């Protein structure tokens, strides 16, 4: 089977790594890919917003399966575009329709969807310029802290937790009146703050049936001890020790099943991943957000624990045959630690050579590239998050220790990674 995977990050390298292991006779292309995905298939310089070019490539190379990694092409309607073109409409497409992708693309849409299907989430109101004054009054009287969210996609930057009414009203005004986040903040969602511990659950669905993948917990802050600025993700662990079987049954009964049933009842075409961001409050699961794709770096810790053939899984999803699939999970714990560029998530320099990639890989560790490329035949840094190591162990803490040890053989100018991933799950350990 000829397969095209869209994306260029650590998520895509992990997916490409897994697709490469399929027992079938497959040829893999990755667009645009990175230095790591080049080891798994052929990188192709396609613009992910140029739908015509993607479709033309699929026709020319006889692509039979298209897997979409990032959210933007999905939110912009790549699936719908393919469905409108006879030459590519029958390609197995792993990713939701434009309407399905609104679960991530519009926070107002996703909150209304949860409300319609009785899925537990924080109380909220939505506002735009037409009811700005009402919204200002609402924000000014809301219990603190209060969460202000731009409705659309803003690279994860448009979710603010405000601890004073002055700050909250100012941010509310900046979003709606000053378009602080551009089109993404034409509408704003105001939410109650939930105090609990977060985790992520991942589902692959064919729109009718679903399978649940291993859960994960990620680490967003740049600094150790979860301090400093938010990032795209500094690491992740799986399984999540506090996600007990009883708790996960609540998640399936109260969140996953109603979500899939809601998609089916509303005739939303959805064949792909659903990332469910949850918060555990008093042992009850509430939904913080949906994503219409796998997370990053969660993919790098979840996919290695999946024993199933990924091509077979995707084929079953495309054919709406996931009811015939049983998920097989590696029982070992896994931990991913991400190395970033100096200065990230602020300004940073690129183009530094990554050293040590030619050294033998530790037996229980896997390197995934995130922001890398080639310059004059050598691997160099091209992004804020550069590469990560995923390792296995008997516990989350032991796996994280393996990942930290593996990083000692890698180096580039300004390399930084958190050394405390997984520490909260090991007793009597000092950071």
DRENFILUM-52434 format. One record per atom (N, C-alpha, C): y, z, x. Coordinates in steps of 0.1 Angstrom, whole numbers, plus 2048, in hexadecimal, padded with zeros to 3 digits. Layout:
# DRENFILUM-52434
YZX ...
***
This chain:
# DRENFILUM-52434
7F4800808 800800800 80D800809 8167F8806 8237F880C 82C802806 83280B80D 83A816808 84781680E 852818806 85F81A80B 864828808 86882F812 86E83D810 87D83C813 88584180A 89384180C 89884F811 8A084F81B 8A685B820 8A685C82F 8AD866835 8AF866844 8AE874849 8AA87E841 8AA88C846 89C892849 89C89F84B 8908A684D 8868A5842 88C8A5836 8838A382A 87B89682B 88288B82F 87C87E82F 87287E83B 875884846 86B884851 85E88C84C 860897845 85489E841 84C896837 85388F82E 84B887824 84587B82B 84C875835 84686A83C 83A86E844 83B87A84A 830880852 823881849 82688683D 81B888833 81587B82E 81E87182B 81A864826 81185D831 81585F83D 80E858848 7FF85D849 7FD869844 7EF86F845 7E686A83A 7EB863830 7E385E825 7D785682A 7CC858824 7C0851828 7C0842824 7C983E81C 7CA830818 7CF827823 7CF81A821 7D481082A 7E380D826 7EC81582C 7FA814828 803810833 80E80982F 819806839 82580D834 82C81583D 83781D838 84481883F 84E817836 85C81483B 86581F836 86E82383F 87882D83C 88682883D 88E82A833 89C825834 8A6830831 8B083383A 8B082D847 8A8835852 8A384184E 89A848857 8A184F863 89A85586C 89F85B878 89585A883 89886088E 88F85F89A 881864897 88086E88E 87387388B 86B86A882 871864877 86A85B86E 86684F875 86C84B880 86883F888 85A84188D 85584D88E 848850893 83E84E888 84284E87C 83984D870 83983F869 84283786C 84382A866 84E82286C 854818865 85E81086A 86B813863 87581786B 88381A865 88A80D862 89180D857 898801852 8A680584F 8B07FD854 8BE801852 8C47FD845 8BF80383A 8C480082D 8CF80B828 8D9806821 8E380F81B 8DD81480E 8DC82180C 8D5826800 8DE8257F4 8EA8207F5 8F281E7E9 8F380F7E6 8EC8077EE 8EB7F87EC 8DE7F57E5 8DE7F67D8 8D27F57D0 8CC7E77D1 8D57DD7D2 8D07CF7D3 8C87CD7E0 8CE7D37EB 8C77D17F8 8B97D87F8 8B97E47F2 8AC7EB7F1 8A27E37E9 8A67DE7DE 89D7D57D6 8987C97DD 8A27C27E4 89E7B67EC 8947BA7F6 8967C57FD 88C7C9808 87F7CB801 87E7D27F6 8727D47EF 86A7C87EB 8727BD7E7 86C7B17E4 8667AA7F0 86F7AA7FB 86B7A2807 85F7A880E 85E7B680E 8537BC815 8477C180B 8487BC7FF 83E7BF7F5 83B7CE7F4 8467D67F2 8457E47F0 83E7E77E3 8347F17E4 82D7F47D7 8308027D3 83680A7DC 83B8187D8 84881B7DF 8518207D7 85E8247DC 8608337D9 86283B7E4 8648497E3 87384C7E7 87A8537DE 8888567E1 88A8647E5 88F8667F1 8918747F7 89D87B7F2 8A98757F4 8B687C7F0 8BA87A7E2 8C38827DD 8C78827CF 8D18767CB 8D98727D4 8E48697D0 8DF85C7CA 8D68557D0 8D18497CA 8CB84B7BC 8C58577BA 8BF85A7AD 8CA85C7A2 8D48647A6 8DF86779D 8E685B799 8E78517A3 8EE8457A0 8E683A799 8D983E797 8D183578E 8C982B795 8C382E7A1 8BB8247A7 8AE82179F 8A882B799 89C828790 8A081E785 8AB82077E 8AF818773 8B280A778 8B8809784 8BA7FC78A 8AD7F478C 8A37FB792 8967F4794 8907F0787 8917F977D 88B7F5770 8917E976A 89E7E676E 8A57DB768 8A27CE76F 89A7CF77A 8977C3782 8887C0782 8847B577B 8767B177A 86F7B1787 8757AD792 86E7AB79F 86A7B97A5 8707C47A1 86D7D17A7 86A7DC79C 86A7D9790 8687E3785 85A7E9785 8507E278B 8437E878B 83F7F0797 8497F17A1 8467F97AD 8458087A9 83B80E7AE 83A81D7AC 8468247B1 84E82A7A8 85B8307AC 85A83F7AB 85C8467B6 85B8547B6 86985A7B6 86E85E7AB 87B8627A8 87F86079A 888869794 88B868786 89585C783 89685A776 8A0851771 8AE857773 8B8850770 8C6855772 8C8861769 8C386075C 8C486B753 8BD877758 8B187575D 8A9881763 8B088776F 8B687F777 8BD884783 8C988C77F 8CE88B773 8D989376F 8D68A276F 8C98A576F 8C68B3771 8CC8B977E 8CE8B0788 8D58B4794 8E38AF794 8E58A378F 8F289C790 8FD8A3787 8F98AA77D 9038B0774 8FF8BF771 9068C8776 9038D6773 9048D9764 90E8D375D 9108D474F 9048CF747 8FF8C374C 8F38BD745 8E78C6747 8E58CC753 8D98D4756 8DA8E174E 8E68E774D 8E78F4746 8E58F1737 8EA8E6732 8E78E3723 8D88E0721 8D28DA72A 8C48D7729 8BC8E4729 8BF8ED731 8B88FA731 8BB902724 8C790171F 8CA907713 8C2902707 8C18F4707 8B98EE6FC 8AB8F26FC 8A58F4708 8978F7709 89390570C 89D90E70A 89B91C70C 896920719 89B91A724 89891D731 8A2927737 89D93373C 8A693E740 8AF93A74B 8BC93C749 8C6939754 8D2942751 8DC94275A 8E894A758 8F094474D 8F794D746 90194973C 90C941742 91193873A 91B92F740 924929735 92F92373A 93891A732 93C90F73B 93F903734 9448F873C 9528F4737 95A8EF741 9688EC73E 96C8DF745 9768D8740 97D8CD746 98C8CE744 9938C4747 9A28C5745 9A68C6737 99D8C272E 9A18C271F 9A28D171A 99A8DA720 99A8E871C 99D8F1728 9A68EC731 9A98F373D 9AF90173B 9B8902731 9BE91072F 9B4919729 9AB915721 9A191D71B 998922727 995919730 98C91C73B 993926745 9A0924747 9A792E750 9A693C74A 9A893D73D 9A794A736 999950737 98F947736 98194B736 97E951744 98294974E 97F94D75C 98695A75F 99395C75B 99B96875E 995974757 98D97274D 98897E746 979980749 973977751 965978754 96198375D 95698A75B 952995764 95098F772 95399777C 95299378A 945998790 93F99179A 94498479E 941979794 94896E795 94696378C 943956794 93A94E78F 936942796 93D936791 94392E799 94A922795 94391679C 93F90C793 937901799 93E8F4794 9408EA79E 9448DD79A 9378D6793 93A8CE789 92F8C9781 9268BF789 92C8B7792 9258AC798 9208AF7A6 91B8A57AD 9168A67BB 9218A87C4 9208B27CD 92A8B47D7 9248BA7E4 9188B57E7 9118B97F3 90F8C87F5 90D8CE7E9 90A8DD7E9 9168E67EC 9238E07ED 92E8E77F1 9368ED7E5 9338E87D9 93B8EB7CD 9368F67C4 92F9007CA 92B90C7C3 9329187C9 93B91E7C2 9429297C8 9409367C0 93E9417C8 93D94E7C2 94A9557C5 9519587BA 95E95E7BB 95E96D7B8 9649757C1 9649837BF 9719897BA 97B9817B7 9879857B0 98B97B7A6 99397F79C 997976792 9A296D797 9AA9717A1 9B49687A7 9AD95D7AE 9A29607B6 99B9567BD 99494C7B3 98E9527A8 98794A79F 990940797 99B945793 9A593C78C 9AA931795 9AD9357A1 9B292B7AB 9A89207AE 99B9247AF 99191A7B2 98E9117A6 98F91779A 98D91078D 99890578C 9A490978F 9B090078F 9AE8F5799 9AA8F97A5 9A98EF7B0 99E8E47AC 9948E97A6 9898DF7A3 98E8D6798 9938DB78D 9968D3781 9A48CB783 9AE8D2788 9BB8CC788 9BE8C4795 9B88C97A0 9BA8C37AD 9AF8BB7B2 9A48BA7AA 9988B27AD 9938B67BB 9918C37BE 98D8C87CB 9818C17D0 9778BE7C7 96B8B87CB 96A8AA7C5 9758A37C3 9768967BE 9708957B0 96888A7AD 9628877A0 95889379C 9538997A6 9498A47A3 94F8AF79C 95D8B179D 9638BC796 96C8B878A 9688AD784 96F8A9778 96B8B276C 9608B976E 95B8C3765 9568CF76D 9588DB768 9558E776F 94C8F0766 9428F676C 939900766 93D90E76B 93F917762 942925765 93692D761 93093576B 92393B768 92494A76C 91C952765 91B960769 913961776 91796B77E 91096D78B 903975789 8F897078F 8EB97678E 8E897D79B 8E498A79A 8E19917A6 8D29937A7 8CC98C7B1 8BD98C7B3 8BA9857C0 8AD9817C1 8A897B7CD 8A496D7CA 8A79637D2 8A59557CE 89894F7D5 8939457CE 88893D7D3 8889307CD 8819267D2 8809197CD 8729157C9 87190F7BD 86490A7B9 8648FB7B8 8598F47BB 8598E57BC 84E8E07B3 8528D67AB 8488D07A1 8488C17A3 83D8BB7A3 83C8AC7A2 8378A9794 83F8A178D 83C89E77F 83B88F77D 83388B773 83387D76F 83A87B762 84188575E 848885751 84188B745 83488C747 82B89373D 82389E743 81E89C74E 8168A6755 81D8AA762 8188B5768 81E8B9775 8148C177D 8188C278A 8118CA794 81B8D379B 8188DF79E 8218E87A5 81D8E97B3 8278E77BC 8268E77CA 8298F57CF 8268F97DC 8299067E1 8389097DF 83B9167DC 84991A7DB 84E91D7E9 85C91E7EA 8629217F7 86F9297F5 87392F800 880936800 88893080C 89492C80A 89C926815 8A7930819 8AD92C824 8B893582A 8C492C82C 8CF92F825 8DA926824 8E592A82F 8E7936832 8F293A83A 8F0937849 8FA934850 8F993085E 8F693B867 8FA947863 8F895386C 8EC95B869 8E7962873 8DC96B871 8E0976868 8D697C861 8D9986857 8E098084A 8DE972849 8E496B83D 8F396D83D 8FA96B848 90896C849 90E95F84C 91B95E84A 92295284D 922947843 92693B847 92893083D 91B92B838 91B92582C 90F91E826 90D91182E 90090E82F 8FC901835 8F28FA82C 8ED8EE831 8E38E7829 8D68EE829 8D48F8832 8C8900833 8C4902841 8C290E845 8BE912853 8B0915855 8A891484A 89A91784B 89491A83E 88791B83D 88091E831 872924834 86D92B82A 86093182B 85892F81F 84A92E820 84192C815 833931819 82D939811 83093D803 83B947804 84094B7F8 84B9557F7 8449627F3 84496C7FC 83C9797F9 83F9807EC 84C97F7E7 84F9867DA 84B97D7CE 8479717D0 8439687C5 83496B7C1 8329767BB 82497A7B7 81E9717AD 8119717AB 80A9697A1 81096C793 813978790 81897C783 826975781 82E97678C 83C97078B 83B96178A 83295B791 83194C791 82C947783 82495077D 81F94C76F 82B94C766 834956767 84195675F 849949762 84994576F 851939772 84B92D76B 83E92C76C 837920766 839920756 83792C750 83892C741 84692B73C 850931743 85D93273E 867927743 86392174F 86C917755 86590A756 85A90975D 8548FC760 8508F5754 8478FB74C 8428F4740 84D8F0736 8578F9733 8628F572A 86B8E9730 86C8E973E 8738DE744 86C8D1742 85F8D0745 8588C4744 8578C0735 8558CA72C 8548C771E 8628C1719 86D8C771E 87A8C271B 87C8B471F 8788B072B 87A8A272F 872899726 86689D723 85D89571A 86489370C 86889E706 86E89E6F9 87A8966F8 882896703 88F88E703 88D880709 88087C70B 87D86E70F 88486B71C 885874725 88B872732 88086E73C 882862742 87885D74B 879864758 86F86B75C 870874768 86287476F 86186D77A 85586D782 859870791 85887C794 85D8817A1 85D8907A2 8658947AC 8668A37AF 8708A97A6 86E8B67A2 8788BE79D 8798CB7A6 8848CD7AC 8878D97B4 88D8E37AA 8878EF7A8 88D8F979F 8919057A8 89F9067A9 8A49127B0 8A491E7A6 89D9287AA 89B9347A1 8A29407A8 8A594A79F 8A89577A4 8A096279C 89A96B7A4 89297579E 89B98279B 89D98478E 8A599078A 89D999782 89B9A5787 8939AF780 8859A977C 87F9A2786 87299C785 87199177B 87D98C777 87D98176D 883974774 87D968772 88395C778 88E956770 899953776 8A494B770 8A793F778 8AB934772 8AD928779 8BC92877E 8BE92578B 8CC924790 8CF91578F 8C690C793 8C98FE793 8BC8F6793 8BE8E9790 8B38DF792 8B88D579D 8AF8D07A5 8B18C47AD 8A78BA7A9 8AB8AD7AA 8A28A27A5 89A89D7B1 8988A57BB 8918A07C7 88C8AD7CF 8858AB7D9 8818B77E2 88D8BC7EA 88D8C97ED 8988CE7F5 8968CC804 8A08CF80C 8A08CE81A 8A78DA820 8A08E4826 8938E282E 8878E6827 8878E981A 87B8ED813 8708E3814 8738D6813 8688CC814 8608CE821 8678D282C 8618D3839 8578DF83A 8588E8830 84F8F4830 8458F2825 8488EB81A 83F8E980F 8358DE812 8398D3816 8318C7818 8258CA822 8288D182D 81D8D3836 8128DC830 8158E4826 80B8ED81F 8038E5815 8078D9812 8008D1808 7F58C980E 7E98CC809 7DD8C580F 7DA8B8808 7DF8B57FC 7DD8A97F5 7E289D7FD 7DC8917FA 7E18847FF 7ED8817F7 7F98807FE 80687E7F7 8078717F0 8018667F6 8018597EF 7F985A7E2 7EE8617E2 7E68627D6 7EE86A7CB 7F58757D0 7FD87D7C6 8088747C0 80F86D7C8 81A8647C3 8158597BA 8098547BD 80384A7B4 8008507A7 7FA85C7A7 7F786279A 804865792 80F869799 81B86B792 82185F78C 820854793 82584778E 81D842782 810845782 807840777 80684A76C 80D85576D 80D860763 7FE866762 7F886876E 7EB86D76E 7EA87B776 7F5882776 7F588F77E 7EC899777 7E889776B 7DF8A0764 7D18A076A 7CE895772 7C1894779 7C289A787 7CD8A078B 7CF8A4799 7CE8B379A 7C78B87A5 7C78C67A8 7CE8C87B6 7D88D07B7 7DF8D27C3 7D78DC7CC 7D68D87D9 7CF8DF7E3 7D98E47EE 7DA8F17EF 7E48F77F8 7DE8FE804 7E48FC810 7E190481C 7E5912819 7DB91B81B 7DE929818 7E6930822 7E892A82E 7F0930839 7FF930835 80693983A 814939838 81B92F842 82692A83E 82E921846 83D925846 843922851 851925853 85891A85A 864916855 86C90B85C 878911861 87C90E86D 888912874 890906878 89C905874 8A58F9876 8AE8FB881 8AF8F288A 8B98F2895 8C48E9892 8D08ED894 8DC8E6890 8E58E489C 8F08DB89A 8F98D88A4 9038E38A6 9088E68B2 9138F08B4 91F8ED8AC 9248F78A4 9308F589C 92C8F388D 9208EF88A 91B8ED87D 91B8FA875 91F8FB868 9228F085F 9318EB85F 9388EF86A 9468E986C 9458DD874 94F8DA87B 94F8CD883 9458CF88F 93F8C4893 9358C489E 9358B78A5 9308B78B1 92F8AA8B8 9218A58B7 91F8978B8 9128918B7 90F88A8C4 9038848C5 8FF87C8D0 8F98828DC 8F588F8DB 8EF8968E5 8E08938E6 8DA8918F2 8CC88F8F4 8C489B8F0 8B98988E8 8B08A38E5 8A58A38EF 8A48AE8F6 89A8B0901 88E8B78FD 8828B4902 8768BB900 86D8B58F5 8718AA8EF 8698A48E4 85C89E8EA 85C89C8F7 8508968FD 8458A0901 8498AD8FF 83F8B7904 8348B98F9 8298BE8FD 81E8C08F3 8228C98E8 81E8C68DC 8228CD8D0 8198D98CE 81E8E58CB 8168F18C9 80C8EE8BD 8008F38BE 7F68F08B5 7F98F38A6 8018FE8A4 804901896 8128FE892 8198F5899 8278F1896 8288E2895 8328DE88D 8368D088A 8458CF88C 8498C5893 8588C2894 85C8B888A 8668BB882 86C8B1879 87A8AE87D 87E8A187E 88B89D881 89489D875 8A18A1876 8AA8A186B 8B689886E 8BE89C878 8C989487C 8C888E88A 8BF88588B 8BC87E898 8BD86F897 8BF8698A3 8BE85A8A3 8BB8568B1 8BC8498B4 8BA8448C1 8C683E8C7 8C88418D4 8D383B8DC 8CE8378E9 8CE82A8EC 8C88258F9 8BA82A8FB 8B282B8F0 8A482E8F1 8A183D8F2 8AB8458F2 8A98548F2 8AD85A8E4 8A68658E1 8A986C8D4 8B68758D6 8C08738CD 8CC87A8CE 8CF8808C0 8D888A8C0 8DC8918B4 8E68888AC 8E488789F 8ED87F897 8F388788B 8EF894889 8F389B87E 8F58AA880 8F98B1876 8FB8C0878 8EE8C7879 8E48C4870 8D78C9871 8CF8BF879 8C98C3884 8C38B988E 8B48B888C 8AD8C388D 89F8C288B 89A8D0888 88D8D1883 8878DE880 8798DE885 8748EA885 8668ED889 8608F487D 8558EF878 84D8F686E 8408FB875 83D908873 83090D879 82891586F 81B916872 81291D869 80F92B870 80C935867 80894286C 80194A861 7FC955865 7F595E85B 7FF964852 80B965855 81696A84D 82296284F 82C964846 83995D847 83F960854 83F96D857 846971864 83F96B870 83296B870 82A96687B 82D95787D 82E94F871 831941872 83F93F877 848947873 856946878 857948887 84F95288C 84F95589A 84A9488A2 84094289C 83A9368A3 84592B8A4 84D929899 85791F899 8629228A3 86692F8A4 8709338AE 86A9308BD 85E9338BF 8589318CC 8589228CF 85591A8C5 85490B8C7 8629068CC 86C90C8C7 87A9078CA 87D9098D9 8769118DF 8799148EE 8779088F6 86F8FE8F1 86C8F28F9 8768E78F6 87F8E98EC 8898DF8E9 8978E38ED 8A08D98EF 8AD8DC8F3 8B78D08F1 8C38D38ED 8CE8CA8ED 8DB8D28EE 8E68CB8F2 8F28D38F3 8F68D88E5 8F98E68E5 8FE8EC8D9 8F38F08CF 8E68EF8D3 8DB8F38CA 8DC9018C5 8DB9038B8 8DB9108B2 8D19118A7 8CA91C8A6 8C191E89B 8C092D898 8BE93188C 8BD93F888 8AF94588D 8B0951892 8A4957897 89F96288E 8A4962881 8A096D878 89996786C 89695A86B 88F955860 88195C85E 87F961852 87396884F 873977852 87D97C859 87D98A85D 87C994851 882991846 88299A83B 87499D835 86B994839 85D996833 85499D83D 8599A2848 8519AA852 8579B8853 84F9C2850 8539CF851 8559D4860 85F9DD862 8619E386F 8649D987A 86C9CF876 8709C6880 87F9C6881 8859C888D 8939C788E 8989BA892 8A39B588C 8A99A8890 8B19A989D 
***
